[in-house]
Amino acid sequence: MKNLGSSIYHGREHEEEEDSKVEATQAHWGASKLVESLESIERVLQLEPRHFGALSGRGLVLASLGRYKESIQSFQQAKEVHPFLRGTDENIQRIQQIMQ
């Protein structure tokens, strides 16, 4: 016979604990997806080091991971390749503000 104890409502304290576990799982999943994205971007940059879209995307992913200095460097590299790439200066400024 199946134990139904874990599926029965036990009160709000258990609900909050479950919510916390779900949030932690989602955060871990999101972080792992960012790392996977970064790995994919790095493969693109191995093939084409001046791919400004990949450089900019790497900047966004690195910023999301809290790797701000690397993020700024990546945006600066994208700007060197494509000086008129929209949003690059704004992204650098936002990250610099976060770092302060």
Backbone as JSON, one array per atom type, in Angstrom:
{
  "sequence": "MKNLGSSIYHGREHEEEEDSKVEATQAHWGASKLVESLESIERVLQLEPRHFGALSGRGLVLASLGRYKESIQSFQQAKEVHPFLRGTDENIQRIQQIMQ",
  "N": [[0.84, -1.18, 0.0], [0.53, 2.2, -0.79], [2.21, 4.93, 0.76], [0.62, 7.74, 1.76], [1.26, 9.91, 3.23], [3.08, 12.04, 2.67], [1.76, 13.41, 0.71], [-0.45, 14.57, 1.78], [-2.13, 17.43, 3.03], [-0.56, 19.26, 5.49], [-0.57, 21.6, 6.86], [0.31, 25.11, 6.98], [3.06, 25.54, 7.57], [4.46, 23.42, 6.4], [3.87, 23.82, 3.77], [5.17, 26.24, 3.23], [7.8, 25.39, 3.55], [8.0, 23.58, 1.45], [7.58, 25.35, -0.68], [9.9, 26.83, -0.46], [11.82, 24.91, -1.07], [11.13, 24.4, -3.73], [11.68, 26.89, -4.88], [14.46, 26.98, -4.45], [15.25, 24.85, -6.03], [14.46, 25.77, -8.55], [16.15, 27.99, -8.78], [18.63, 26.72, -8.81], [18.34, 25.19, -11.15], [18.07, 27.28, -13.01], [20.58, 28.52, -12.77], [22.21, 26.43, -13.64], [21.41, 26.26, -16.28], [22.32, 28.71, -17.2], [25.06, 28.3, -17.02], [25.33, 26.25, -18.87], [24.6, 27.71, -21.15], [26.69, 29.54, -21.24], [28.82, 27.82, -21.76], [28.11, 26.96, -24.34], [28.3, 29.39, -25.72], [31.02, 29.88, -25.44], [32.02, 27.84, -27.07], [31.17, 28.74, -29.57], [32.7, 31.07, -29.73], [35.22, 29.98, -29.87], [35.24, 29.06, -32.44], [34.68, 31.38, -33.88], [36.13, 34.03, -32.91], [35.5, 36.74, -33.03], [32.78, 37.1, -32.96], [30.33, 39.15, -32.48], [27.77, 39.0, -31.42], [27.86, 36.7, -29.83], [29.83, 37.51, -28.05], [28.55, 39.64, -26.77], [26.33, 38.29, -25.74], [27.66, 36.56, -24.01], [28.52, 38.45, -22.18], [26.07, 39.17, -21.01], [25.27, 36.73, -19.82], [27.4, 36.25, -18.05], [27.08, 38.48, -16.37], [24.63, 37.82, -15.23], [25.42, 35.68, -13.74], [26.83, 36.92, -11.82], [29.42, 37.55, -12.31], [30.89, 40.09, -12.73], [33.16, 41.69, -13.55], [34.28, 40.17, -15.61], [32.11, 40.18, -17.28], [31.9, 42.87, -18.07], [34.31, 43.05, -19.48], [33.73, 41.34, -21.59], [31.61, 42.68, -22.86], [33.04, 44.95, -23.65], [34.8, 43.81, -25.47], [32.96, 43.02, -27.41], [32.13, 45.52, -28.24], [34.48, 46.49, -29.37], [34.61, 44.93, -31.66], [32.2, 45.55, -32.91], [31.53, 48.61, -33.01], [29.16, 50.11, -32.93], [27.22, 48.67, -31.72], [24.13, 48.3, -30.3], [23.13, 49.07, -26.96], [25.37, 48.21, -25.6], [27.08, 50.07, -24.23], [25.24, 50.93, -22.3], [24.75, 48.54, -20.9], [27.29, 48.09, -19.8], [27.49, 50.33, -18.13], [25.34, 49.84, -16.33], [26.23, 47.52, -15.06], [28.56, 48.43, -13.89], [27.42, 50.17, -12.03], [26.1, 48.35, -10.38], [28.31, 47.12, -9.27], [29.3, 49.03, -7.56]],
  "CA": [[0.0, 0.0, 0.0], [1.3, 3.44, -0.94], [2.17, 5.88, 1.86], [0.11, 9.02, 1.28], [1.58, 10.92, 4.23], [3.74, 13.21, 2.12], [0.89, 14.14, -0.21], [-1.56, 15.13, 2.54], [-1.9, 18.78, 3.52], [-0.22, 19.22, 6.91], [-0.56, 22.94, 7.43], [1.06, 26.14, 6.26], [4.51, 25.45, 7.74], [4.98, 22.48, 5.41], [3.69, 24.46, 2.48], [6.27, 27.2, 3.1], [9.04, 24.62, 3.37], [7.95, 23.06, 0.08], [7.8, 26.5, -1.57], [11.32, 27.16, -0.37], [12.55, 23.87, -1.83], [10.85, 24.62, -5.15], [12.45, 28.07, -5.28], [15.87, 26.61, -4.5], [15.41, 23.99, -7.21], [14.37, 26.63, -9.73], [17.38, 28.79, -8.85], [19.71, 25.81, -9.24], [18.1, 24.88, -12.55], [18.38, 28.47, -13.79], [22.03, 28.7, -12.78], [22.82, 25.4, -14.48], [21.12, 26.64, -17.67], [23.24, 29.8, -17.53], [26.38, 27.7, -17.22], [25.25, 25.58, -20.18], [24.6, 28.76, -22.17], [28.05, 30.07, -21.3], [29.63, 26.81, -22.44], [27.77, 27.03, -25.76], [28.86, 30.64, -26.24], [32.48, 29.69, -25.53], [32.28, 27.02, -28.26], [31.01, 29.64, -30.72], [33.85, 31.99, -29.76], [36.4, 29.23, -30.32], [35.15, 29.0, -33.9], [34.69, 32.75, -34.4], [36.42, 34.88, -31.75], [34.98, 38.1, -33.18], [31.32, 37.02, -33.1], [29.89, 40.17, -31.52], [26.56, 38.53, -30.73], [28.29, 35.77, -28.79], [30.54, 38.3, -27.04], [27.53, 40.37, -26.02], [25.57, 37.28, -24.98], [28.51, 36.11, -22.9], [28.46, 39.51, -21.18], [24.79, 39.06, -20.3], [25.28, 35.53, -18.98], [28.35, 36.48, -16.96], [26.45, 39.41, -15.42], [23.6, 37.06, -14.51], [26.12, 34.81, -12.8], [27.52, 37.75, -10.85], [30.83, 37.67, -12.71], [30.74, 41.41, -13.32], [34.36, 42.17, -14.25], [34.36, 39.41, -16.87], [30.99, 40.64, -18.1], [32.3, 44.15, -18.66], [35.34, 42.75, -20.48], [33.08, 40.74, -22.76], [30.91, 43.76, -23.56], [34.06, 45.8, -24.28], [35.27, 43.08, -26.65], [31.89, 43.13, -28.42], [32.15, 46.89, -28.74], [35.65, 46.61, -30.25], [34.27, 44.28, -32.93], [31.06, 46.26, -33.49], [31.48, 49.84, -32.21], [27.83, 50.7, -32.87], [26.29, 47.67, -31.17], [23.2, 48.96, -29.37], [22.98, 48.56, -25.61], [26.64, 47.81, -24.98], [27.48, 51.07, -23.23], [24.26, 50.92, -21.22], [25.0, 47.35, -20.09], [28.52, 48.32, -19.03], [27.16, 51.3, -17.07], [24.5, 49.17, -15.33], [27.07, 46.59, -14.3], [29.44, 49.25, -13.04], [26.59, 50.65, -10.92], [25.9, 47.2, -9.49], [29.58, 46.84, -8.6], [29.63, 50.08, -6.58]],
  "C": [[0.89, 1.24, 0.0], [1.11, 4.34, 0.27], [1.75, 7.23, 1.32], [0.47, 10.17, 2.21], [2.19, 12.17, 3.64], [2.84, 14.0, 1.19], [-0.31, 14.77, 0.49], [-1.18, 16.51, 3.05], [-1.7, 18.73, 5.03], [-0.21, 20.59, 7.55], [0.39, 23.85, 6.67], [2.56, 25.99, 6.41], [5.14, 24.49, 6.74], [4.9, 23.07, 4.01], [4.83, 25.46, 2.21], [7.6, 26.5, 2.86], [9.11, 24.07, 1.95], [8.2, 24.18, -0.92], [9.28, 26.86, -1.6], [12.16, 26.17, -1.17], [12.35, 24.06, -3.32], [11.66, 25.81, -5.65], [13.93, 27.75, -5.4], [16.16, 25.75, -5.72], [15.38, 24.82, -8.49], [15.63, 27.48, -9.88], [18.55, 27.94, -9.32], [19.57, 25.48, -10.72], [18.48, 26.07, -13.42], [19.87, 28.7, -13.88], [22.69, 27.66, -13.67], [22.57, 25.7, -15.96], [22.03, 27.79, -18.1], [24.64, 29.25, -17.82], [26.41, 26.97, -18.57], [25.3, 26.6, -21.31], [26.01, 29.31, -22.35], [28.97, 29.1, -22.03], [29.37, 26.82, -23.94], [28.38, 28.27, -26.42], [30.37, 30.5, -26.4], [32.85, 28.84, -26.74], [32.17, 27.87, -29.52], [32.24, 30.52, -30.85], [35.15, 31.28, -30.11], [36.42, 29.17, -31.85], [35.28, 30.38, -34.53], [34.88, 33.73, -33.24], [35.85, 36.29, -31.83], [33.46, 38.12, -33.39], [30.71, 37.94, -32.05], [28.63, 39.77, -30.78], [26.9, 37.58, -29.59], [29.02, 36.52, -27.68], [29.55, 39.05, -26.15], [26.7, 39.41, -25.16], [26.35, 36.75, -23.8], [28.51, 37.17, -21.8], [27.19, 39.44, -20.36], [24.78, 37.87, -19.35], [26.22, 35.72, -17.79], [27.78, 37.44, -15.92], [25.4, 38.69, -14.59], [24.21, 36.12, -13.47], [26.88, 35.59, -11.73], [29.01, 37.91, -11.13], [30.99, 38.98, -13.48], [31.97, 41.89, -14.08], [34.51, 41.47, -15.6], [33.27, 39.86, -17.83], [31.34, 41.93, -18.82], [33.35, 43.92, -19.75], [34.72, 42.2, -21.76], [32.31, 41.79, -23.56], [31.9, 44.69, -24.27], [34.62, 45.12, -25.52], [34.23, 43.16, -27.77], [31.9, 44.51, -29.05], [33.35, 47.13, -29.67], [35.35, 46.04, -31.63], [33.18, 45.08, -33.66], [30.83, 47.53, -32.66], [30.09, 50.44, -32.04], [26.77, 49.73, -32.36], [25.44, 48.31, -30.09], [23.19, 48.27, -28.01], [24.26, 48.23, -24.88], [27.06, 48.8, -23.9], [26.54, 51.07, -22.04], [24.47, 49.71, -20.3], [26.24, 47.52, -19.23], [28.23, 49.27, -17.87], [26.32, 50.66, -15.97], [25.35, 48.26, -14.45], [28.01, 47.35, -13.38], [28.67, 49.8, -11.84], [26.35, 49.54, -9.9], [27.15, 46.95, -8.66], [29.91, 47.86, -7.51], [29.02, 49.8, -5.22]]
}
